[in-house]
């Protein structure tokens, strides 16, 4: 009996030792916050964030890419922030970015147990276009300055039969069906950083983290709750909305017939949200997806393959998820081939889903469509090339091209496929310098502009006002090249090319 008791003690001690060792080695999840970019000048930007290692050795880095263009295809070099228990400031400065293109980034931390991703931050720097060479030599009186800012809309969104575009000055433009006033932009929709379109209502997220909503309000979807402050992202369903706070928690309001506005306990550490007809999705920092609301078509039954997810979308009664390897997972309503991902939907960077059709934007800027196609909404037009963003309505589709133009196709019953010219605006340009167009000399012009995010673009051009020589190239004579040149009273060199 004594021997048996000793055995029990040995087993108990061994178990306690294992528990103690596990307690010592089990790492807590790091705590992250991605902060707005700073130092945005021409092709340079500084990524910012804070990270708390939470007691375990933790390397951190930033994931970044073009919004809807190559998702988070790039990452900065990892840097260790130690194993402390207080916040550590993390910054990385990147150069060689493309002005006029919308970027996003997020802070990532990893320890022996966890990989945690922070919320997304977006930025873009303006581009200045001379519409001519930067160095000009002109005759007196001929200089006309046509310099502008290259300013394509950074974001597009579709409702059932209407569209929104976010313009570079922080304003919003809408077109299409306006039976509920969904295309009447309110005066408060200024300094907008993100947009979302529901069935017949809209949301705008302002740069200060506040939310603006307008028009069809039959279920309170346009009545912003008091707690919707410090928001980082928004999503609009048919008649309900979601908003993501900077701390990773979710707020919901509007139609709640199926519990789509009742936030479940698992909706924590959220980095992205999506709203369907009567269901909601949340993407967590660990790449897993949570769902709640109506599940009649299985739209809230997350498939086991929905891991390592980087983006989610929802519409009607189906859901899509984009994985880190560029593949798509679909679940929920699957009629019309909606649940069958086409073979060419590979290397996908962004996804969109409409009433009964879906779109995928590939990393090469091409678009793939599938599902219900009676209105041609899933048939990609030849002009949809070099695409950086996509959106899908009930029976129509939109694509934003790299040059700022928008392509639309599908049903056009309410003008939702008629793109307004006002979608592109120019930012105000500050000019230092002047050209005396009738006085010979060399003039230097310095331009600058600032967008709503505080990003600055600068450019310099030189204009030479001179009496230009008159040159005539004549037919060759044998092996001799011939021509005439009139120096016009200025010392002149001449040669043949």
C-alpha positions in Angstrom: 0.0 0.0 0.0 2.9 2.3 0.9 4.5 1.6 -2.5 1.2 2.4 -4.3 0.9 5.7 -2.4 4.5 6.6 -3.4 3.5 5.9 -7.0 0.6 8.2 -6.7 2.8 10.9 -5.3 5.2 10.5 -8.1 2.4 10.7 -10.7 1.0 13.8 -9.0 4.3 15.5 -8.7 5.0 14.7 -12.4 1.6 16.1 -13.4 2.2 19.2 -11.3 5.7 19.7 -12.9 4.2 19.4 -16.4 1.5 21.9 -15.5 4.1 24.3 -14.1 6.2 23.9 -17.2 3.2 24.5 -19.4 2.3 27.5 -17.3 5.8 28.9 -17.7 6.0 28.3 -21.5 2.4 29.1 -22.6 2.6 32.6 -24.2 -0.1 35.2 -23.9 -1.3 36.9 -27.1 0.4 40.1 -28.0 -1.7 43.3 -27.9 -1.5 45.4 -31.1 -2.8 48.7 -32.4 -2.1 49.9 -36.0 -1.9 53.7 -36.0 -2.3 56.1 -39.0 0.5 56.6 -41.4 2.7 59.7 -41.1 5.5 61.4 -43.1 3.5 60.9 -46.3 5.5 62.8 -48.9 5.4 61.8 -52.6 6.5 58.2 -52.7 7.4 57.9 -49.0 5.2 56.9 -46.0 5.9 55.8 -42.4 3.9 52.9 -40.9 3.1 53.3 -37.2 1.8 51.0 -34.5 2.2 49.9 -30.9 2.6 46.4 -29.6 2.6 44.9 -26.1 4.6 41.6 -26.1 2.6 40.5 -23.0 5.5 38.7 -21.4 6.8 36.6 -24.4 9.6 37.3 -26.9 7.8 38.8 -29.8 8.8 39.8 -33.3 6.6 42.3 -35.2 6.3 43.5 -38.8 3.9 45.3 -41.1 1.8 43.7 -43.9 0.9 46.1 -46.7 -0.3 46.4 -50.3 -2.6 48.2 -52.6 -6.2 48.2 -51.5 -8.1 45.7 -53.7 -5.0 45.4 -55.9 -2.6 42.9 -54.2 -4.1 42.8 -50.8 -1.3 42.3 -48.2 1.2 40.9 -50.6 4.2 42.7 -49.0 5.7 42.6 -45.5 8.4 44.6 -43.8 11.4 43.0 -42.1 10.5 41.6 -38.7 11.9 43.4 -35.6 12.0 42.1 -32.1 10.2 44.1 -29.4 11.4 41.9 -26.5 9.3 40.1 -23.9 8.1 43.0 -21.7 4.6 43.9 -20.6 4.3 47.5 -21.8 3.5 49.1 -25.2 6.4 49.4 -27.6 6.3 51.9 -30.5 6.8 50.3 -33.9 7.6 52.3 -37.0 8.8 51.5 -40.5 9.4 54.0 -43.4 8.9 52.8 -46.9 9.9 54.6 -50.1 9.2 53.8 -53.8 5.4 53.9 -53.3 3.2 55.0 -56.2 1.5 58.4 -55.7 -2.3 58.3 -56.4 -2.7 54.7 -55.4 -4.6 53.7 -52.2 -2.6 51.5 -49.8 -3.4 49.7 -46.7 -1.3 48.2 -43.9 -1.6 46.5 -40.5 0.8 45.6 -37.7 1.5 41.8 -37.1 3.0 40.2 -34.1 4.0 36.6 -33.5 5.3 34.6 -30.5 5.6 30.9 -29.8 1.8 30.5 -29.6 0.1 33.4 -31.3 0.0 35.3 -34.6 -2.0 38.5 -34.1 -2.9 41.1 -36.7 -3.9 44.6 -35.9 -6.7 46.6 -37.6 -6.2 48.1 -41.0 -5.0 51.6 -41.8 -5.3 53.2 -45.2 -3.4 56.1 -46.9 -2.5 57.5 -50.3 -0.4 60.4 -51.5 -1.4 62.6 -54.4 0.4 62.7 -57.7 1.1 65.9 -59.6 0.7 65.7 -63.4 2.4 68.4 -65.6 0.6 67.1 -68.8 3.9 67.9 -70.5 7.7 67.4 -69.9 9.0 68.8 -66.6 11.6 70.8 -68.5 10.1 73.1 -71.2 11.6 75.5 -73.7 9.1 77.7 -75.3 8.6 80.8 -77.5 7.6 84.0 -75.7 3.9 84.1 -74.9 3.2 80.4 -75.4 3.3 79.0 -71.9 -0.1 77.8 -70.4 0.2 76.0 -67.1 -2.1 72.9 -67.2 -0.6 71.2 -64.1 -3.1 69.2 -62.1 -3.2 66.6 -59.3 -3.7 63.0 -60.4 -6.6 62.0 -58.2 -8.6 58.8 -59.0 -11.3 57.8 -56.5 -9.8 55.6 -53.8 -12.9 53.5 -53.2 -16.2 52.4 -54.8 -19.3 50.7 -53.3 -22.6 49.3 -54.7 -26.0 49.1 -53.2 -28.8 47.1 -54.8 -29.4 49.6 -57.7 -27.1 52.5 -56.8 -23.4 53.2 -56.4 -21.0 55.3 -54.3 -17.5 56.6 -55.0 -15.2 58.2 -52.5 -13.4 61.1 -54.1 -9.9 62.2 -53.1 -11.0 65.3 -51.4 -13.0 63.3 -48.9 -16.4 63.9 -50.5 -18.8 61.3 -51.8 -20.7 61.0 -55.1 -23.6 58.7 -55.8 -25.6 57.7 -58.9 -28.3 55.2 -59.9 -31.7 54.6 -58.3 -32.7 57.4 -56.0 -36.2 56.4 -54.9 -35.3 56.7 -51.3 -32.9 59.6 -51.6 -29.9 57.2 -51.3 -28.1 59.3 -53.9 -28.6 62.6 -52.0 -25.3 63.1 -50.2 -25.8 64.9 -46.8 -23.8 67.9 -46.0 -22.2 66.1 -43.0 -20.5 63.5 -45.4 -17.1 65.4 -45.4 -13.6 64.2 -44.7 -14.8 60.7 -45.5 -12.2 57.9 -45.3 -14.4 54.9 -46.2 -17.9 54.2 -47.7 -20.5 51.4 -47.6 -23.7 51.0 -49.5 -26.7 48.9 -48.3 -29.9 48.0 -50.0 -31.2 51.6 -50.2 -29.1 53.4 -47.6 -25.5 54.4 -47.2 -22.8 54.8 -44.6 -19.7 57.0 -44.6 -16.8 56.7 -42.1 -15.2 60.1 -41.5 -11.6 60.5 -40.7 -12.4 61.3 -37.1 -13.9 57.8 -36.6 -17.5 59.0 -36.7 -20.2 57.5 -38.9 -22.7 59.2 -41.2 -25.8 57.4 -42.6 -28.5 58.6 -44.9 -31.9 57.9 -46.4 -34.0 54.7 -46.2 -34.4 54.3 -42.5 -37.4 52.0 -42.1 -35.6 49.8 -39.6 -33.4 52.4 -37.9 -30.4 51.6 -40.2 -29.7 55.3 -40.5 -29.9 56.1 -36.8 -26.4 56.0 -35.6 -26.1 54.6 -32.1 -24.3 56.7 -29.4 -21.6 54.0 -29.1 -20.5 54.2 -32.7 -17.4 56.3 -32.1 -13.7 55.7 -32.8 -14.6 53.5 -35.7 -12.1 51.9 -38.0 -14.4 50.2 -40.6 -18.1 50.0 -41.7 -20.3 47.5 -43.5 -23.9 47.9 -44.7 -26.3 45.1 -45.3 -29.8 45.2 -46.8 -31.3 47.0 -43.8 -28.7 46.7 -41.0 -25.2 47.9 -40.4 -22.0 46.9 -38.7 -19.1 49.2 -37.5 -15.7 48.0 -36.2 -14.2 49.9 -33.3 -10.4 50.5 -33.1 -10.3 48.1 -30.1 -11.6 45.2 -32.3 -15.2 45.2 -31.0 -18.3 45.4 -33.2 -21.3 47.6 -33.0 -24.5 46.8 -35.0 -27.8 48.5 -35.6 -30.9 48.4 -37.8 -33.1 45.5 -38.8 -32.6 42.6 -36.3 -35.2 40.0 -37.3 -32.7 37.1 -37.3 -30.3 38.4 -34.7 -28.0 39.9 -37.3 -27.5 42.9 -34.9 -27.0 40.8 -31.8 -23.2 40.7 -31.4 -22.1 37.3 -30.2 -19.4 36.7 -27.6 -16.9 35.4 -30.1 -16.9 38.7 -32.1 -13.7 39.9 -30.4 -10.3 40.9 -31.8 -12.0 41.6 -35.0 -10.1 43.2 -38.0 -12.8 43.1 -40.7 -16.6 43.0 -41.0 -19.3 42.2 -43.6 -23.0 42.4 -43.7 -25.4 40.3 -45.9 -29.2 40.5 -46.2 -29.9 39.2 -42.7 -26.6 37.9 -41.5 -23.2 39.3 -40.4 -19.6 38.2 -40.6 -16.5 39.1 -38.6 -12.8 38.3 -39.4 -10.7 37.8 -36.3 -7.0 38.5 -35.9 -6.1 34.8 -36.1 -7.6 34.5 -39.6 -10.8 32.8 -38.4 -14.3 33.9 -39.3 -17.4 34.3 -37.0 -21.0 34.6 -38.3 -24.4 35.3 -36.8 -27.9 36.0 -37.9 -30.1 34.1 -40.4 -28.8 30.7 -41.4 -31.5 29.3 -43.6 -29.1 28.7 -46.4 -26.1 27.9 -44.3 -24.6 31.4 -44.7 -23.6 31.4 -41.0 -22.1 27.8 -41.0 -18.4 28.5 -41.4 -16.7 25.8 -43.4 -13.6 24.1 -41.9 -11.5 25.4 -44.8 -12.1 29.0 -43.9 -8.7 29.4 -42.2 -6.0 32.0 -42.8 -8.6 34.3 -44.1 -7.6 37.9 -45.1 -10.9 39.3 -46.4 -14.7 38.6 -46.1 -17.8 39.7 -48.0 -21.5 38.9 -47.7 -24.7 39.6 -49.7 -28.2 38.2 -49.7 -27.8 34.7 -48.2 -24.2 33.8 -49.0 -20.7 34.5 -47.9 -17.2 34.5 -49.3 -13.8 34.5 -47.7 -10.4 35.1 -49.3 -7.5 33.1 -47.9 -3.8 34.2 -47.7 -2.9 31.8 -50.6 -5.2 33.7 -52.9 -8.0 31.1 -53.0 -11.7 31.7 -52.2 -14.1 29.9 -49.9 -17.8 30.1 -50.5 -20.8 29.0 -48.4 -24.5 29.7 -48.0 -26.9 30.1 -51.0 -25.4 28.3 -53.9 -27.9 28.3 -56.8 -26.9 29.6 -60.2 -23.4 28.3 -59.6 -22.9 30.9 -56.9 -21.1 28.4 -54.7 -18.8 27.0 -57.5 -15.6 29.0 -57.6 -14.3 29.1 -61.2 -10.9 27.5 -61.9 -9.4 30.8 -63.1 -10.2 32.5 -59.7 -6.6 32.1 -58.6 -4.0 34.5 -57.2 -7.0 36.5 -56.0 -6.4 39.8 -54.2 -10.0 41.0 -53.6 -13.5 39.7 -53.6 -17.0 41.1 -54.0 -20.5 39.5 -54.0 -23.8 40.9 -55.2 -27.4 39.6 -55.2 -26.7 36.3 -57.0 -23.2 36.8 -58.5 -19.7 37.2 -57.3 -16.5 38.8 -58.6 -12.8 38.2 -57.9 -10.0 40.6 -58.6 -6.8 38.8 -59.5 -3.3 40.1 -58.6 -2.7 40.9 -62.3 -5.6 43.4 -62.4 -8.0 41.1 -64.2 -11.5 40.2 -63.0 -13.3 36.9 -62.8 -17.1 36.7 -62.5 -19.6 33.8 -61.8 -23.1 33.1 -60.7 -26.4 34.5 -62.0 -25.7 36.2 -65.3 -29.0 37.1 -67.0 -28.1 40.8 -67.1 -24.5 40.2 -68.0 -23.3 41.2 -64.6 -20.9 38.2 -64.4 -19.5 38.7 -67.9 -16.4 40.8 -67.6 -16.0 43.5 -70.3 -12.8 43.8 -72.2 -12.2 47.3 -70.8 -11.9 45.9 -67.2 -8.2 45.8 -67.2 -5.6 47.1 -64.7 -8.3 47.0 -62.1 -7.6 48.0 -58.5 -11.1 47.7 -56.9 -14.4 45.8 -57.6 -17.9 46.0 -56.3 -21.1 44.1 -57.0 -24.8 45.2 -56.8 -27.9 43.2 -57.2 -27.6 42.8 -61.0 -24.6 45.0 -61.9 -20.9 45.3 -61.3 -18.2 48.0 -61.0 -14.5 48.0 -61.5 -12.1 50.8 -60.6 -9.1 50.9 -62.9 -5.6 52.1 -62.0 -6.0 55.3 -64.0 -9.1 56.3 -62.0 -11.7 55.4 -64.6 -14.6 53.2 -63.6 -16.1 50.4 -65.7 -19.7 49.3 -65.1 -21.7 46.4 -66.6 -25.0 44.5 -66.1 -28.4 45.9 -65.5 -28.7 49.7 -66.1 -32.4 50.2 -65.3 -31.7 53.2 -63.1 -28.5 54.5 -64.6 -26.4 52.6 -62.2 -24.0 51.8 -65.1 -23.7 55.4 -66.3 -20.5 56.7 -64.7 -20.6 60.4 -63.8 -17.7 62.5 -65.0 -17.6 64.2 -61.5 -16.2 61.0 -60.0 -12.6 62.5 -60.5 -11.7 65.7 -58.8 -8.4 67.5 -58.5 -6.9 68.8 -55.2 -6.0 72.4 -54.9 -2.4 73.2 -56.0 -0.1 75.7 -54.3 2.4 77.3 -56.7 5.6 79.1 -55.8 7.0 80.9 -58.7 5.9 82.7 -61.9 6.7 82.6 -65.6 7.1 86.0 -67.3 5.9 84.6 -70.6 7.0 87.5 -72.7 10.4 87.9 -71.0 13.3 85.7 -72.0 14.8 83.7 -69.2 14.7 80.5 -67.1 11.9 80.1 -64.5 11.5 77.5 -61.8 8.0 76.6 -60.6 7.4 74.6 -57.3 4.1 72.9 -56.8 2.6 71.3 -53.7 -0.7 69.8 -52.6 -2.0 68.1 -49.5 -4.9 65.6 -49.2 -7.3 65.1 -46.4 -5.0 62.6 -44.7 -2.1 65.1 -44.5 -0.2 63.4 -47.3 1.9 65.9 -49.4 3.0 65.8 -53.0 5.6 68.2 -54.4 7.0 68.7 -57.8 9.3 71.2 -59.6 9.4 72.1 -63.3 11.7 74.5 -65.2 10.3 76.7 -68.0 12.8 78.4 -70.4 11.3 81.3 -72.4 13.6 81.7 -75.5 13.5 82.7 -79.1 13.8 79.2 -80.6 15.9 78.5 -83.6 14.1 77.6 -86.8 15.3 74.3 -88.2 14.6 72.7 -91.6 15.9 69.2 -92.5 16.6 68.9 -96.2 17.0 65.9 -98.5 20.5 64.4 -98.4 22.9 65.0 -101.2 24.8 61.8 -101.8 26.5 61.0 -98.5 26.0 64.5 -97.2 23.2 65.4 -94.7 21.7 68.8 -95.3 19.6 71.3 -93.4 19.2 74.9 -92.5 19.1 76.6 -89.1 18.2 80.2 -88.1 19.7 81.0 -84.6 17.2 83.8 -84.1 19.9 86.0 -82.4 20.9 83.5 -79.7 24.1 81.4 -79.6 23.0 78.1 -81.0 24.5 74.6 -81.5 23.1 72.4 -84.3 23.7 68.7 -85.2 22.1 65.9 -87.1 20.4 62.9 -85.4 
